[in-house]
Amino acid sequence: RIDALKEKIGMPATISTTFSGTAKTFQDSLANQGLLIAGAILTIYIVLGILYESFIHPLTILTGLPSAVLGALVALRLA
């Protein structure tokens, strides 16, 4: 949005914009979010694998979670 607004108002090319402070920290944290989610899912899989002593059972549990989350969101929306 900011780049589009810069073009709309005709800001000179000699003026540059950057994020700083909390906004920069937030953008930096978003870059690692995918890796953190993958690590969390792997950790959950390992813990479930240890608990159930199986490689398959954790997969069946983890594949059921998206539909459970969707059902919970629908239930919250209806309430």
mmCIF file of the N, C-alpha and C atoms, coordinates in Angstrom:
data_MODEL
# 
_entry.id   MODEL 
# 
loop_
_atom_site.group_PDB 
_atom_site.id 
_atom_site.type_symbol 
_atom_site.label_atom_id 
_atom_site.label_alt_id 
_atom_site.label_comp_id 
_atom_site.label_asym_id 
_atom_site.label_entity_id 
_atom_site.label_seq_id 
_atom_site.pdbx_PDB_ins_code 
_atom_site.Cartn_x 
_atom_site.Cartn_y 
_atom_site.Cartn_z 
_atom_site.occupancy 
_atom_site.B_iso_or_equiv 
_atom_site.pdbx_formal_charge 
_atom_site.auth_seq_id 
_atom_site.auth_comp_id 
_atom_site.auth_asym_id 
_atom_site.auth_atom_id 
_atom_site.pdbx_PDB_model_num 
ATOM 1   N N  . ARG A 1 1  ? 0.815   -1.193  0.000  1.00 0.00 ? 1  ARG A N  1 
ATOM 2   C CA . ARG A 1 1  ? 0.000   0.000   0.000  1.00 0.00 ? 1  ARG A CA 1 
ATOM 3   C C  . ARG A 1 1  ? 0.855   1.251   0.000  1.00 0.00 ? 1  ARG A C  1 
ATOM 4   N N  . ILE A 1 2  ? 1.964   1.214   0.708  1.00 0.00 ? 2  ILE A N  1 
ATOM 5   C CA . ILE A 1 2  ? 2.788   2.406   0.811  1.00 0.00 ? 2  ILE A CA 1 
ATOM 6   C C  . ILE A 1 2  ? 3.422   2.731   -0.532 1.00 0.00 ? 2  ILE A C  1 
ATOM 7   N N  . ASP A 1 3  ? 3.903   1.707   -1.240 1.00 0.00 ? 3  ASP A N  1 
ATOM 8   C CA . ASP A 1 3  ? 4.515   1.953   -2.550 1.00 0.00 ? 3  ASP A CA 1 
ATOM 9   C C  . ASP A 1 3  ? 3.496   2.520   -3.532 1.00 0.00 ? 3  ASP A C  1 
ATOM 10  N N  . ALA A 1 4  ? 2.279   2.013   -3.496 1.00 0.00 ? 4  ALA A N  1 
ATOM 11  C CA . ALA A 1 4  ? 1.232   2.528   -4.381 1.00 0.00 ? 4  ALA A CA 1 
ATOM 12  C C  . ALA A 1 4  ? 0.908   3.976   -4.035 1.00 0.00 ? 4  ALA A C  1 
ATOM 13  N N  . LEU A 1 5  ? 0.887   4.293   -2.765 1.00 0.00 ? 5  LEU A N  1 
ATOM 14  C CA . LEU A 1 5  ? 0.602   5.658   -2.332 1.00 0.00 ? 5  LEU A CA 1 
ATOM 15  C C  . LEU A 1 5  ? 1.734   6.601   -2.739 1.00 0.00 ? 5  LEU A C  1 
ATOM 16  N N  . LYS A 1 6  ? 2.977   6.124   -2.663 1.00 0.00 ? 6  LYS A N  1 
ATOM 17  C CA . LYS A 1 6  ? 4.114   6.947   -3.096 1.00 0.00 ? 6  LYS A CA 1 
ATOM 18  C C  . LYS A 1 6  ? 3.989   7.299   -4.569 1.00 0.00 ? 6  LYS A C  1 
ATOM 19  N N  . GLU A 1 7  ? 3.609   6.329   -5.383 1.00 0.00 ? 7  GLU A N  1 
ATOM 20  C CA . GLU A 1 7  ? 3.455   6.589   -6.814 1.00 0.00 ? 7  GLU A CA 1 
ATOM 21  C C  . GLU A 1 7  ? 2.277   7.514   -7.083 1.00 0.00 ? 7  GLU A C  1 
ATOM 22  N N  . LYS A 1 8  ? 1.221   7.369   -6.301 1.00 0.00 ? 8  LYS A N  1 
ATOM 23  C CA . LYS A 1 8  ? 0.017   8.171   -6.515 1.00 0.00 ? 8  LYS A CA 1 
ATOM 24  C C  . LYS A 1 8  ? 0.274   9.647   -6.240 1.00 0.00 ? 8  LYS A C  1 
ATOM 25  N N  . ILE A 1 9  ? 1.016   9.936   -5.186 1.00 0.00 ? 9  ILE A N  1 
ATOM 26  C CA . ILE A 1 9  ? 1.251   11.345  -4.852 1.00 0.00 ? 9  ILE A CA 1 
ATOM 27  C C  . ILE A 1 9  ? 2.465   11.917  -5.583 1.00 0.00 ? 9  ILE A C  1 
ATOM 28  N N  . GLY A 1 10 ? 3.199   11.071  -6.296 1.00 0.00 ? 10 GLY A N  1 
ATOM 29  C CA . GLY A 1 10 ? 4.339   11.536  -7.077 1.00 0.00 ? 10 GLY A CA 1 
ATOM 30  C C  . GLY A 1 10 ? 5.537   11.916  -6.225 1.00 0.00 ? 10 GLY A C  1 
ATOM 31  N N  . MET A 1 11 ? 5.853   11.094  -5.248 1.00 0.00 ? 11 MET A N  1 
ATOM 32  C CA . MET A 1 11 ? 6.993   11.360  -4.373 1.00 0.00 ? 11 MET A CA 1 
ATOM 33  C C  . MET A 1 11 ? 8.290   11.262  -5.174 1.00 0.00 ? 11 MET A C  1 
ATOM 34  N N  . PRO A 1 12 ? 9.207   12.212  -4.984 1.00 0.00 ? 12 PRO A N  1 
ATOM 35  C CA . PRO A 1 12 ? 10.471  12.179  -5.731 1.00 0.00 ? 12 PRO A CA 1 
ATOM 36  C C  . PRO A 1 12 ? 11.273  10.911  -5.437 1.00 0.00 ? 12 PRO A C  1 
ATOM 37  N N  . ALA A 1 13 ? 12.069  10.477  -6.400 1.00 0.00 ? 13 ALA A N  1 
ATOM 38  C CA . ALA A 1 13 ? 12.866  9.259   -6.252 1.00 0.00 ? 13 ALA A CA 1 
ATOM 39  C C  . ALA A 1 13 ? 13.983  9.426   -5.234 1.00 0.00 ? 13 ALA A C  1 
ATOM 40  N N  . THR A 1 14 ? 14.316  10.674  -4.905 1.00 0.00 ? 14 THR A N  1 
ATOM 41  C CA . THR A 1 14 ? 15.390  10.918  -3.936 1.00 0.00 ? 14 THR A CA 1 
ATOM 42  C C  . THR A 1 14 ? 14.952  10.640  -2.505 1.00 0.00 ? 14 THR A C  1 
ATOM 43  N N  . ILE A 1 15 ? 13.661  10.517  -2.279 1.00 0.00 ? 15 ILE A N  1 
ATOM 44  C CA . ILE A 1 15 ? 13.135  10.225  -0.943 1.00 0.00 ? 15 ILE A CA 1 
ATOM 45  C C  . ILE A 1 15 ? 12.819  8.737   -0.873 1.00 0.00 ? 15 ILE A C  1 
ATOM 46  N N  . SER A 1 16 ? 13.339  8.076   0.137  1.00 0.00 ? 16 SER A N  1 
ATOM 47  C CA . SER A 1 16 ? 13.097  6.641   0.285  1.00 0.00 ? 16 SER A CA 1 
ATOM 48  C C  . SER A 1 16 ? 12.346  6.370   1.588  1.00 0.00 ? 16 SER A C  1 
ATOM 49  N N  . THR A 1 17 ? 11.664  5.245   1.619  1.00 0.00 ? 17 THR A N  1 
ATOM 50  C CA . THR A 1 17 ? 10.917  4.854   2.816  1.00 0.00 ? 17 THR A CA 1 
ATOM 51  C C  . THR A 1 17 ? 11.384  3.474   3.261  1.00 0.00 ? 17 THR A C  1 
ATOM 52  N N  . THR A 1 18 ? 11.469  3.298   4.560  1.00 0.00 ? 18 THR A N  1 
ATOM 53  C CA . THR A 1 18 ? 11.815  2.003   5.140  1.00 0.00 ? 18 THR A CA 1 
ATOM 54  C C  . THR A 1 18 ? 11.032  1.816   6.426  1.00 0.00 ? 18 THR A C  1 
ATOM 55  N N  . PHE A 1 19 ? 10.850  0.567   6.807  1.00 0.00 ? 19 PHE A N  1 
ATOM 56  C CA . PHE A 1 19 ? 10.225  0.270   8.081  1.00 0.00 ? 19 PHE A CA 1 
ATOM 57  C C  . PHE A 1 19 ? 11.290  0.312   9.166  1.00 0.00 ? 19 PHE A C  1 
ATOM 58  N N  . SER A 1 20 ? 10.885  0.738   10.351 1.00 0.00 ? 20 SER A N  1 
ATOM 59  C CA . SER A 1 20 ? 11.823  0.752   11.473 1.00 0.00 ? 20 SER A CA 1 
ATOM 60  C C  . SER A 1 20 ? 11.067  0.441   12.752 1.00 0.00 ? 20 SER A C  1 
ATOM 61  N N  . GLY A 1 21 ? 11.807  0.149   13.791 1.00 0.00 ? 21 GLY A N  1 
ATOM 62  C CA . GLY A 1 21 ? 11.204  -0.108  15.092 1.00 0.00 ? 21 GLY A CA 1 
ATOM 63  C C  . GLY A 1 21 ? 10.404  -1.395  15.112 1.00 0.00 ? 21 GLY A C  1 
ATOM 64  N N  . THR A 1 22 ? 9.209   -1.304  15.670 1.00 0.00 ? 22 THR A N  1 
ATOM 65  C CA . THR A 1 22 ? 8.352   -2.469  15.832 1.00 0.00 ? 22 THR A CA 1 
ATOM 66  C C  . THR A 1 22 ? 7.916   -3.043  14.486 1.00 0.00 ? 22 THR A C  1 
ATOM 67  N N  . ALA A 1 23 ? 7.652   -2.175  13.510 1.00 0.00 ? 23 ALA A N  1 
ATOM 68  C CA . ALA A 1 23 ? 7.226   -2.652  12.192 1.00 0.00 ? 23 ALA A CA 1 
ATOM 69  C C  . ALA A 1 23 ? 8.329   -3.478  11.527 1.00 0.00 ? 23 ALA A C  1 
ATOM 70  N N  . LYS A 1 24 ? 9.583   -3.053  11.672 1.00 0.00 ? 24 LYS A N  1 
ATOM 71  C CA . LYS A 1 24 ? 10.696  -3.812  11.097 1.00 0.00 ? 24 LYS A CA 1 
ATOM 72  C C  . LYS A 1 24 ? 10.867  -5.146  11.820 1.00 0.00 ? 24 LYS A C  1 
ATOM 73  N N  . THR A 1 25 ? 10.734  -5.125  13.126 1.00 0.00 ? 25 THR A N  1 
ATOM 74  C CA . THR A 1 25 ? 10.839  -6.365  13.897 1.00 0.00 ? 25 THR A CA 1 
ATOM 75  C C  . THR A 1 25 ? 9.745   -7.339  13.488 1.00 0.00 ? 25 THR A C  1 
ATOM 76  N N  . PHE A 1 26 ? 8.527   -6.829  13.272 1.00 0.00 ? 26 PHE A N  1 
ATOM 77  C CA . PHE A 1 26 ? 7.414   -7.676  12.847 1.00 0.00 ? 26 PHE A CA 1 
ATOM 78  C C  . PHE A 1 26 ? 7.687   -8.283  11.477 1.00 0.00 ? 26 PHE A C  1 
ATOM 79  N N  . GLN A 1 27 ? 8.187   -7.495  10.545 1.00 0.00 ? 27 GLN A N  1 
ATOM 80  C CA . GLN A 1 27 ? 8.494   -8.022  9.212  1.00 0.00 ? 27 GLN A CA 1 
ATOM 81  C C  . GLN A 1 27 ? 9.602   -9.067  9.271  1.00 0.00 ? 27 GLN A C  1 
ATOM 82  N N  . ASP A 1 28 ? 10.604  -8.833  10.106 1.00 0.00 ? 28 ASP A N  1 
ATOM 83  C CA . ASP A 1 28 ? 11.684  -9.810  10.245 1.00 0.00 ? 28 ASP A CA 1 
ATOM 84  C C  . ASP A 1 28 ? 11.175  -11.120 10.835 1.00 0.00 ? 28 ASP A C  1 
ATOM 85  N N  . SER A 1 29 ? 10.237  -11.034 11.764 1.00 0.00 ? 29 SER A N  1 
ATOM 86  C CA . SER A 1 29 ? 9.708   -12.257 12.375 1.00 0.00 ? 29 SER A CA 1 
ATOM 87  C C  . SER A 1 29 ? 8.842   -13.040 11.390 1.00 0.00 ? 29 SER A C  1 
ATOM 88  N N  . LEU A 1 30 ? 8.189   -12.360 10.458 1.00 0.00 ? 30 LEU A N  1 
ATOM 89  C CA . LEU A 1 30 ? 7.374   -13.056 9.458  1.00 0.00 ? 30 LEU A CA 1 
ATOM 90  C C  . LEU A 1 30 ? 8.235   -13.890 8.513  1.00 0.00 ? 30 LEU A C  1 
ATOM 91  N N  . ALA A 1 31 ? 9.476   -13.501 8.319  1.00 0.00 ? 31 ALA A N  1 
ATOM 92  C CA . ALA A 1 31 ? 10.357  -14.251 7.420  1.00 0.00 ? 31 ALA A CA 1 
ATOM 93  C C  . ALA A 1 31 ? 10.643  -15.643 7.968  1.00 0.00 ? 31 ALA A C  1 
ATOM 94  N N  . ASN A 1 32 ? 10.653  -15.804 9.281  1.00 0.00 ? 32 ASN A N  1 
ATOM 95  C CA . ASN A 1 32 ? 10.963  -17.093 9.903  1.00 0.00 ? 32 ASN A CA 1 
ATOM 96  C C  . ASN A 1 32 ? 9.716   -17.894 10.280 1.00 0.00 ? 32 ASN A C  1 
ATOM 97  N N  . GLN A 1 33 ? 8.550   -17.364 10.022 1.00 0.00 ? 33 GLN A N  1 
ATOM 98  C CA . GLN A 1 33 ? 7.323   -18.003 10.482 1.00 0.00 ? 33 GLN A CA 1 
ATOM 99  C C  . GLN A 1 33 ? 7.124   -19.393 9.881  1.00 0.00 ? 33 GLN A C  1 
ATOM 100 N N  . GLY A 1 34 ? 7.378   -19.575 8.610  1.00 0.00 ? 34 GLY A N  1 
ATOM 101 C CA . GLY A 1 34 ? 7.205   -20.888 7.978  1.00 0.00 ? 34 GLY A CA 1 
ATOM 102 C C  . GLY A 1 34 ? 8.106   -21.945 8.590  1.00 0.00 ? 34 GLY A C  1 
ATOM 103 N N  . LEU A 1 35 ? 9.345   -21.569 8.851  1.00 0.00 ? 35 LEU A N  1 
ATOM 104 C CA . LEU A 1 35 ? 10.288  -22.500 9.474  1.00 0.00 ? 35 LEU A CA 1 
ATOM 105 C C  . LEU A 1 35 ? 9.840   -22.866 10.887 1.00 0.00 ? 35 LEU A C  1 
ATOM 106 N N  . LEU A 1 36 ? 9.335   -21.896 11.622 1.00 0.00 ? 36 LEU A N  1 
ATOM 107 C CA . LEU A 1 36 ? 8.872   -22.166 12.984 1.00 0.00 ? 36 LEU A CA 1 
ATOM 108 C C  . LEU A 1 36 ? 7.649   -23.082 12.997 1.00 0.00 ? 36 LEU A C  1 
ATOM 109 N N  . ILE A 1 37 ? 6.729   -22.878 12.063 1.00 0.00 ? 37 ILE A N  1 
ATOM 110 C CA . ILE A 1 37 ? 5.548   -23.735 11.989 1.00 0.00 ? 37 ILE A CA 1 
ATOM 111 C C  . ILE A 1 37 ? 5.955   -25.159 11.619 1.00 0.00 ? 37 ILE A C  1 
ATOM 112 N N  . ALA A 1 38 ? 6.865   -25.300 10.662 1.00 0.00 ? 38 ALA A N  1 
ATOM 113 C CA . ALA A 1 38 ? 7.342   -26.637 10.277 1.00 0.00 ? 38 ALA A CA 1 
ATOM 114 C C  . ALA A 1 38 ? 8.032   -27.322 11.451 1.00 0.00 ? 38 ALA A C  1 
ATOM 115 N N  . GLY A 1 39 ? 8.819   -26.580 12.201 1.00 0.00 ? 39 GLY A N  1 
ATOM 116 C CA . GLY A 1 39 ? 9.477   -27.140 13.377 1.00 0.00 ? 39 GLY A CA 1 
ATOM 117 C C  . GLY A 1 39 ? 8.490   -27.562 14.443 1.00 0.00 ? 39 GLY A C  1 
ATOM 118 N N  . ALA A 1 40 ? 7.427   -26.771 14.620 1.00 0.00 ? 40 ALA A N  1 
ATOM 119 C CA . ALA A 1 40 ? 6.407   -27.116 15.612 1.00 0.00 ? 40 ALA A CA 1 
ATOM 120 C C  . ALA A 1 40 ? 5.663   -28.384 15.214 1.00 0.00 ? 40 ALA A C  1 
ATOM 121 N N  . ILE A 1 41 ? 5.316   -28.509 13.931 1.00 0.00 ? 41 ILE A N  1 
ATOM 122 C CA . ILE A 1 41 ? 4.612   -29.708 13.468 1.00 0.00 ? 41 ILE A CA 1 
ATOM 123 C C  . ILE A 1 41 ? 5.507   -30.939 13.601 1.00 0.00 ? 41 ILE A C  1 
ATOM 124 N N  . LEU A 1 42 ? 6.785   -30.794 13.276 1.00 0.00 ? 42 LEU A N  1 
ATOM 125 C CA . LEU A 1 42 ? 7.724   -31.906 13.427 1.00 0.00 ? 42 LEU A CA 1 
ATOM 126 C C  . LEU A 1 42 ? 7.859   -32.314 14.893 1.00 0.00 ? 42 LEU A C  1 
ATOM 127 N N  . THR A 1 43 ? 7.927   -31.338 15.786 1.00 0.00 ? 43 THR A N  1 
ATOM 128 C CA . THR A 1 43 ? 8.023   -31.632 17.219 1.00 0.00 ? 43 THR A CA 1 
ATOM 129 C C  . THR A 1 43 ? 6.783   -32.360 17.711 1.00 0.00 ? 43 THR A C  1 
ATOM 130 N N  . ILE A 1 44 ? 5.609   -31.907 17.282 1.00 0.00 ? 44 ILE A N  1 
ATOM 131 C CA . ILE A 1 44 ? 4.363   -32.571 17.676 1.00 0.00 ? 44 ILE A CA 1 
ATOM 132 C C  . ILE A 1 44 ? 4.340   -34.000 17.147 1.00 0.00 ? 44 ILE A C  1 
ATOM 133 N N  . TYR A 1 45 ? 4.785   -34.190 15.887 1.00 0.00 ? 45 TYR A N  1 
ATOM 134 C CA . TYR A 1 45 ? 4.830   -35.533 15.305 1.00 0.00 ? 45 TYR A CA 1 
ATOM 135 C C  . TYR A 1 45 ? 5.750   -36.448 16.110 1.00 0.00 ? 45 TYR A C  1 
ATOM 136 N N  . ILE A 1 46 ? 6.910   -35.940 16.497 1.00 0.00 ? 46 ILE A N  1 
ATOM 137 C CA . ILE A 1 46 ? 7.862   -36.756 17.267 1.00 0.00 ? 46 ILE A CA 1 
ATOM 138 C C  . ILE A 1 46 ? 7.279   -37.130 18.622 1.00 0.00 ? 46 ILE A C  1 
ATOM 139 N N  . VAL A 1 47 ? 6.660   -36.157 19.304 1.00 0.00 ? 47 VAL A N  1 
ATOM 140 C CA . VAL A 1 47 ? 6.068   -36.446 20.621 1.00 0.00 ? 47 VAL A CA 1 
ATOM 141 C C  . VAL A 1 47 ? 4.946   -37.469 20.494 1.00 0.00 ? 47 VAL A C  1 
ATOM 142 N N  . LEU A 1 48 ? 4.080   -37.301 19.485 1.00 0.00 ? 48 LEU A N  1 
ATOM 143 C CA . LEU A 1 48 ? 3.003   -38.272 19.284 1.00 0.00 ? 48 LEU A CA 1 
ATOM 144 C C  . LEU A 1 48 ? 3.561   -39.639 18.901 1.00 0.00 ? 48 LEU A C  1 
ATOM 145 N N  . GLY A 1 49 ? 4.621   -39.653 18.113 1.00 0.00 ? 49 GLY A N  1 
ATOM 146 C CA . GLY A 1 49 ? 5.250   -40.921 17.747 1.00 0.00 ? 49 GLY A CA 1 
ATOM 147 C C  . GLY A 1 49 ? 5.800   -41.652 18.952 1.00 0.00 ? 49 GLY A C  1 
ATOM 148 N N  . ILE A 1 50 ? 6.370   -40.907 19.885 1.00 0.00 ? 50 ILE A N  1 
ATOM 149 C CA . ILE A 1 50 ? 6.877   -41.520 21.114 1.00 0.00 ? 50 ILE A CA 1 
ATOM 150 C C  . ILE A 1 50 ? 5.721   -42.036 21.966 1.00 0.00 ? 50 ILE A C  1 
ATOM 151 N N  . LEU A 1 51 ? 4.664   -41.246 22.070 1.00 0.00 ? 51 LEU A N  1 
ATOM 152 C CA . LEU A 1 51 ? 3.527   -41.651 22.905 1.00 0.00 ? 51 LEU A CA 1 
ATOM 153 C C  . LEU A 1 51 ? 2.817   -42.883 22.360 1.00 0.00 ? 51 LEU A C  1 
ATOM 154 N N  . TYR A 1 52 ? 2.598   -42.914 21.041 1.00 0.00 ? 52 TYR A N  1 
ATOM 155 C CA . TYR A 1 52 ? 1.851   -44.021 20.443 1.00 0.00 ? 52 TYR A CA 1 
ATOM 156 C C  . TYR A 1 52 ? 2.751   -45.147 19.944 1.00 0.00 ? 52 TYR A C  1 
ATOM 157 N N  . GLU A 1 53 ? 4.056   -44.962 19.995 1.00 0.00 ? 53 GLU A N  1 
ATOM 158 C CA . GLU A 1 53 ? 5.028   -45.956 19.545 1.00 0.00 ? 53 GLU A CA 1 
ATOM 159 C C  . GLU A 1 53 ? 4.722   -46.434 18.127 1.00 0.00 ? 53 GLU A C  1 
ATOM 160 N N  . SER A 1 54 ? 4.431   -45.479 17.257 1.00 0.00 ? 54 SER A N  1 
ATOM 161 C CA . SER A 1 54 ? 4.070   -45.791 15.885 1.00 0.00 ? 54 SER A CA 1 
ATOM 162 C C  . SER A 1 54 ? 4.424   -44.597 14.997 1.00 0.00 ? 54 SER A C  1 
ATOM 163 N N  . PHE A 1 55 ? 4.675   -44.881 13.712 1.00 0.00 ? 55 PHE A N  1 
ATOM 164 C CA . PHE A 1 55 ? 4.909   -43.799 12.767 1.00 0.00 ? 55 PHE A CA 1 
ATOM 165 C C  . PHE A 1 55 ? 3.617   -43.362 12.079 1.00 0.00 ? 55 PHE A C  1 
ATOM 166 N N  . ILE A 1 56 ? 2.618   -44.227 12.040 1.00 0.00 ? 56 ILE A N  1 
ATOM 167 C CA . ILE A 1 56 ? 1.382   -43.962 11.316 1.00 0.00 ? 56 ILE A CA 1 
ATOM 168 C C  . ILE A 1 56 ? 0.363   -43.202 12.164 1.00 0.00 ? 56 ILE A C  1 
ATOM 169 N N  . HIS A 1 57 ? 0.211   -43.564 13.415 1.00 0.00 ? 57 HIS A N  1 
ATOM 170 C CA . HIS A 1 57 ? -0.825  -42.944 14.249 1.00 0.00 ? 57 HIS A CA 1 
ATOM 171 C C  . HIS A 1 57 ? -0.669  -41.429 14.389 1.00 0.00 ? 57 HIS A C  1 
ATOM 172 N N  . PRO A 1 58 ? 0.533   -40.904 14.543 1.00 0.00 ? 58 PRO A N  1 
ATOM 173 C CA . PRO A 1 58 ? 0.648   -39.442 14.582 1.00 0.00 ? 58 PRO A CA 1 
ATOM 174 C C  . PRO A 1 58 ? 0.182   -38.777 13.289 1.00 0.00 ? 58 PRO A C  1 
ATOM 175 N N  . LEU A 1 59 ? 0.414   -39.434 12.149 1.00 0.00 ? 59 LEU A N  1 
ATOM 176 C CA . LEU A 1 59 ? -0.058  -38.870 10.880 1.00 0.00 ? 59 LEU A CA 1 
ATOM 177 C C  . LEU A 1 59 ? -1.577  -38.818 10.821 1.00 0.00 ? 59 LEU A C  1 
ATOM 178 N N  . THR A 1 60 ? -2.242  -39.866 11.315 1.00 0.00 ? 60 THR A N  1 
ATOM 179 C CA . THR A 1 60 ? -3.707  -39.859 11.288 1.00 0.00 ? 60 THR A CA 1 
ATOM 180 C C  . THR A 1 60 ? -4.257  -38.773 12.201 1.00 0.00 ? 60 THR A C  1 
ATOM 181 N N  . ILE A 1 61 ? -3.608  -38.542 13.309 1.00 0.00 ? 61 ILE A N  1 
ATOM 182 C CA . ILE A 1 61 ? -4.056  -37.491 14.224 1.00 0.00 ? 61 ILE A CA 1 
ATOM 183 C C  . ILE A 1 61 ? -3.817  -36.116 13.613 1.00 0.00 ? 61 ILE A C  1 
ATOM 184 N N  . LEU A 1 62 ? -2.637  -35.898 13.062 1.00 0.00 ? 62 LEU A N  1 
ATOM 185 C CA . LEU A 1 62 ? -2.310  -34.586 12.499 1.00 0.00 ? 62 LEU A CA 1 
ATOM 186 C C  . LEU A 1 62 ? -3.131  -34.264 11.254 1.00 0.00 ? 62 LEU A C  1 
ATOM 187 N N  . THR A 1 63 ? -3.507  -35.274 10.461 1.00 0.00 ? 63 THR A N  1 
ATOM 188 C CA . THR A 1 63 ? -4.320  -34.992 9.277  1.00 0.00 ? 63 THR A CA 1 
ATOM 189 C C  . THR A 1 63 ? -5.764  -34.678 9.639  1.00 0.00 ? 63 THR A C  1 
ATOM 190 N N  . GLY A 1 64 ? -6.189  -35.053 10.823 1.00 0.00 ? 64 GLY A N  1 
ATOM 191 C CA . GLY A 1 64 ? -7.544  -34.725 11.260 1.00 0.00 ? 64 GLY A CA 1 
ATOM 192 C C  . GLY A 1 64 ? -7.677  -33.336 11.854 1.00 0.00 ? 64 GLY A C  1 
ATOM 193 N N  . LEU A 1 65 ? -6.573  -32.700 12.165 1.00 0.00 ? 65 LEU A N  1 
ATOM 194 C CA . LEU A 1 65 ? -6.625  -31.389 12.808 1.00 0.00 ? 65 LEU A CA 1 
ATOM 195 C C  . LEU A 1 65 ? -7.209  -30.275 11.937 1.00 0.00 ? 65 LEU A C  1 
ATOM 196 N N  . PRO A 1 66 ? -6.890  -30.184 10.649 1.00 0.00 ? 66 PRO A N  1 
ATOM 197 C CA . PRO A 1 66 ? -7.478  -29.093 9.861  1.00 0.00 ? 66 PRO A CA 1 
ATOM 198 C C  . PRO A 1 66 ? -9.005  -29.111 9.841  1.00 0.00 ? 66 PRO A C  1 
ATOM 199 N N  . SER A 1 67 ? -9.604  -30.290 9.702  1.00 0.00 ? 67 SER A N  1 
ATOM 200 C CA . SER A 1 67 ? -11.069 -30.346 9.704  1.00 0.00 ? 67 SER A CA 1 
ATOM 201 C C  . SER A 1 67 ? -11.623 -30.039 11.091 1.00 0.00 ? 67 SER A C  1 
ATOM 202 N N  . ALA A 1 68 ? -10.892 -30.396 12.149 1.00 0.00 ? 68 ALA A N  1 
ATOM 203 C CA . ALA A 1 68 ? -11.331 -30.070 13.504 1.00 0.00 ? 68 ALA A CA 1 
ATOM 204 C C  . ALA A 1 68 ? -11.302 -28.562 13.732 1.00 0.00 ? 68 ALA A C  1 
ATOM 205 N N  . VAL A 1 69 ? -10.266 -27.904 13.235 1.00 0.00 ? 69 VAL A N  1 
ATOM 206 C CA . VAL A 1 69 ? -10.173 -26.447 13.369 1.00 0.00 ? 69 VAL A CA 1 
ATOM 207 C C  . VAL A 1 69 ? -11.292 -25.777 12.585 1.00 0.00 ? 69 VAL A C  1 
ATOM 208 N N  . LEU A 1 70 ? -11.558 -26.264 11.385 1.00 0.00 ? 70 LEU A N  1 
ATOM 209 C CA . LEU A 1 70 ? -12.641 -25.702 10.578 1.00 0.00 ? 70 LEU A CA 1 
ATOM 210 C C  . LEU A 1 70 ? -13.983 -25.871 11.282 1.00 0.00 ? 70 LEU A C  1 
ATOM 211 N N  . GLY A 1 71 ? -14.227 -27.041 11.837 1.00 0.00 ? 71 GLY A N  1 
ATOM 212 C CA . GLY A 1 71 ? -15.468 -27.268 12.574 1.00 0.00 ? 71 GLY A CA 1 
ATOM 213 C C  . GLY A 1 71 ? -15.584 -26.370 13.788 1.00 0.00 ? 71 GLY A C  1 
ATOM 214 N N  . ALA A 1 72 ? -14.485 -26.151 14.493 1.00 0.00 ? 72 ALA A N  1 
ATOM 215 C CA . ALA A 1 72 ? -14.507 -25.267 15.656 1.00 0.00 ? 72 ALA A CA 1 
ATOM 216 C C  . ALA A 1 72 ? -14.804 -23.828 15.245 1.00 0.00 ? 72 ALA A C  1 
ATOM 217 N N  . LEU A 1 73 ? -14.230 -23.387 14.134 1.00 0.00 ? 73 LEU A N  1 
ATOM 218 C CA . LEU A 1 73 ? -14.494 -22.026 13.669 1.00 0.00 ? 73 LEU A CA 1 
ATOM 219 C C  . LEU A 1 73 ? -15.946 -21.846 13.242 1.00 0.00 ? 73 LEU A C  1 
ATOM 220 N N  . VAL A 1 74 ? -16.507 -22.853 12.585 1.00 0.00 ? 74 VAL A N  1 
ATOM 221 C CA . VAL A 1 74 ? -17.920 -22.790 12.193 1.00 0.00 ? 74 VAL A CA 1 
ATOM 222 C C  . VAL A 1 74 ? -18.806 -22.754 13.434 1.00 0.00 ? 74 VAL A C  1 
ATOM 223 N N  . ALA A 1 75 ? -18.484 -23.569 14.431 1.00 0.00 ? 75 ALA A N  1 
ATOM 224 C CA . ALA A 1 75 ? -19.267 -23.580 15.667 1.00 0.00 ? 75 ALA A CA 1 
ATOM 225 C C  . ALA A 1 75 ? -19.187 -22.234 16.379 1.00 0.00 ? 75 ALA A C  1 
ATOM 226 N N  . LEU A 1 76 ? -18.016 -21.625 16.393 1.00 0.00 ? 76 LEU A N  1 
ATOM 227 C CA . LEU A 1 76 ? -17.886 -20.307 17.015 1.00 0.00 ? 76 LEU A CA 1 
ATOM 228 C C  . LEU A 1 76 ? -18.658 -19.250 16.239 1.00 0.00 ? 76 LEU A C  1 
ATOM 229 N N  . ARG A 1 77 ? -18.674 -19.375 14.933 1.00 0.00 ? 77 ARG A N  1 
ATOM 230 C CA . ARG A 1 77 ? -19.403 -18.413 14.100 1.00 0.00 ? 77 ARG A CA 1 
ATOM 231 C C  . ARG A 1 77 ? -20.910 -18.530 14.320 1.00 0.00 ? 77 ARG A C  1 
ATOM 232 N N  . LEU A 1 78 ? -21.399 -19.757 14.521 1.00 0.00 ? 78 LEU A N  1 
ATOM 233 C CA . LEU A 1 78 ? -22.829 -19.970 14.733 1.00 0.00 ? 78 LEU A CA 1 
ATOM 234 C C  . LEU A 1 78 ? -23.276 -19.542 16.127 1.00 0.00 ? 78 LEU A C  1 
ATOM 235 N N  . ALA A 1 79 ? -22.362 -19.562 17.087 1.00 0.00 ? 79 ALA A N  1 
ATOM 236 C CA . ALA A 1 79 ? -22.722 -19.240 18.477 1.00 0.00 ? 79 ALA A CA 1 
ATOM 237 C C  . ALA A 1 79 ? -22.965 -17.768 18.683 1.00 0.00 ? 79 ALA A C  1 
# 
